[in-house]
Amino acid sequence: MEKDLVEYIVKSLVDDPASVELTVIEREKSTTLELKVAPNDIGKVIGRHGRIAKAIRTVLQAAGTRGGKRTVLEILD
């Protein structure tokens, strides 16, 4: 569910939604989502001073609390 949520948000923000890649890494106590976007869209996902990335992480954290696992979003270059 968290993957679908982040994918929807990010694809709505970027100019090239086809280049959005989201990889899920399941661990014992946490889930890591690795996000890759086109080089031209990286600024749109991070936002000014990281505000958009922080907002996405906040929504992700709220959505992930009912599963009992910690969910982390990593934005890769």
Contact map, one row per residue, 1 for C-alpha under 8 A:
11111000000000000000000000000000000000000000000000000000000000000000000000000
11111100000000000000000000000000000000000000000000000000000100110000000000000
11111110000000000000010100000000100000000000000000000000000000000000000000000
11111111000000000000000000000000000000000000000000000000000000000000000000000
11111111100000000000000000000000000000000000000000000000000100000000000000000
01111111110000000000000000000000000000000000000000000001000100000000000000000
00111111111000000001010000000000000000000000000000000000000000000000000000000
00011111111100000000000000000000000000000000000000000000000000000000000000000
00001111111110000000000000000000000000000000000000000001000000000000000000000
00000111111111001001000000000000000000000000100000000000000000000000000000000
00000011111111011001000000000000000000000000000000000000000000000000000000000
00000001111111001000000000000000000000000000000000000000000000000000000000000
00000000111111100000000000000000000000000001100000000000000000000000000000000
00000000011111111000000000000000000000001001100000000000000000000000000000000
00000000000011111000000000000000000000001000000000000000000000000000000000000
00000000001001111111000000000000000001001000000000000000000000000000000000000
00000000011101111111000000000000000000000000000000000000000000000000000000000
00000000000000011111000000000000000000000000000000000000000000000000000000000
00000000000000011111100000000000000111000000000000000000000000000000000000000
00000010011000011111110000000000001111000000000000000000000000000000000000000
00000000000000000011111000000000001110000000000000000000000000000000000000000
00100010000000000001111100000000111100000000000000000000000000000000000000000
00000000000000000000111110000000111000000000000000000000000000000000000000000
00100000000000000000011111000011110000000000000000000000000000000000000000000
00000000000000000000001111100011110000000000000000000000000000000000000000000
00000000000000000000000111110111000000000000000000000000000000000000000000000
00000000000000000000000011111111000000000000000000000000000000000000000000000
00000000000000000000000001111100000000000000000000000000000000000000000000000
00000000000000000000000000111110000000000000000000000000000000000000110000000
00000000000000000000000001111111000000000000000000000000000000000000111100000
00000000000000000000000111101111100000000000000000000000000000000000111100000
00000000000000000000000111100111110000000000000000000000000000000000001111000
00100000000000000000011110000011111000000000000000000000000000000000001111000
00000000000000000000011110000001111100000000000000000000000000000000000011110
00000000000000000001111000000000111110000000000000000000000000000000000011110
00000000000000000011110000000000011111000000000000000000000000000000000000111
00000000000000000011100000000000001111101100000000000000000000000000000000011
00000000000000010011000000000000000111111100000000000000000000000000000000000
00000000000000000000000000000000000011111100000000000000000000000000000000001
00000000000000000000000000000000000001111110000000000000000000000000000000000
00000000000001110000000000000000000011111111100000000000000000000000000000000
00000000000000000000000000000000000011111111110000000000000000000000000000001
00000000000000000000000000000000000000011111111100000000000000000000000000000
00000000000011000000000000000000000000001111111000010000000000000000000000000
00000000010011000000000000000000000000001111111000011000000000000000000000000
00000000000000000000000000000000000000000111111111111000000000000000000000000
00000000000000000000000000000000000000000011111111111000000000000000000000000
00000000000000000000000000000000000000000010011111110000000000000000000000000
00000000000000000000000000000000000000000000011111100000000000000000000000000
00000000000000000000000000000000000000000000011111111100000000000000000000000
00000000000000000000000000000000000000000000011111111110000000000000000000000
00000000000000000000000000000000000000000001111101111111000000000000000000000
00000000000000000000000000000000000000000000111001111111100000000000000000000
00000000000000000000000000000000000000000000000001111111110000000000000000000
00000000000000000000000000000000000000000000000000111111111000000000000000000
00000100100000000000000000000000000000000000000000011111111100000000000000000
00000000000000000000000000000000000000000000000000001111111110000000000110000
00000000000000000000000000000000000000000000000000000111111111000000000000000
00000000000000000000000000000000000000000000000000000011111111100000000000000
01001100000000000000000000000000000000000000000000000001111111110000001100000
00000000000000000000000000000000000000000000000000000000111111111000011100000
00000000000000000000000000000000000000000000000000000000011111111000000000000
01000000000000000000000000000000000000000000000000000000001111111100000000000
01000000000000000000000000000000000000000000000000000000000111111111111000000
00000000000000000000000000000000000000000000000000000000000011111111110000000
00000000000000000000000000000000000000000000000000000000000000111111100000000
00000000000000000000000000000000000000000000000000000000000000011111100000000
00000000000000000000000000000000000000000000000000000000000000011111110000000
00000000000000000000000000001110000000000000000000000000000000011111111000000
00000000000000000000000000001110000000000000000000000000000010011001111100000
00000000000000000000000000000111100000000000000000000000000110010000111110000
00000000000000000000000000000111100000000000000000000000100110000000011111000
00000000000000000000000000000001111000000000000000000000100000000000001111100
00000000000000000000000000000001111000000000000000000000000000000000000111110
00000000000000000000000000000000011100000000000000000000000000000000000011111
00000000000000000000000000000000011110000000000000000000000000000000000001111
00000000000000000000000000000000000110100100000000000000000000000000000000111
